[in-house]
Amino acid sequence: MNTKSTKLKPAKLCYEHIGGKLGQLLLENFADKAWIAKKTPTDKHFYITELGQKEFTKLGIDISQIKSEDL
């Protein structure tokens, strides 16, 4: 690794998820693109839409590793 001092943008992990500003931006972007959604605006949790399943797969993300839940 280069020992030269450079400013890097963090990609923070919090337990098993991406946290920090990057996590926030990803969530907002995926919601704007309708890749994830909530059943109602007051719901706490998002779900992956059919469009999201297709688009995440195109990105090479294996969403079969995500366990289905009743939300």
C-alpha positions, 0 to 999 in steps of 0.5 A: 500500500502506498504510504503517501498521505491521501484523503480517502472517502470512507465506506463505513461498515456497521455490523453487517451493513454499510453505514455513514454517508455512503449508506445514506446515499445508496439508500436514497439512490436505490429508493429514487430508482424504485429498486427498494421501496416501503409498503407505506411511508411510515414503515421502518423497513424497505423491501427489494422491488422486482425492478431492484431484483433485476438491477441488482442482479445486473450489477452482479449482486447475488440477492439470493443470499438475502433471506426473505422476511415478512415486513 
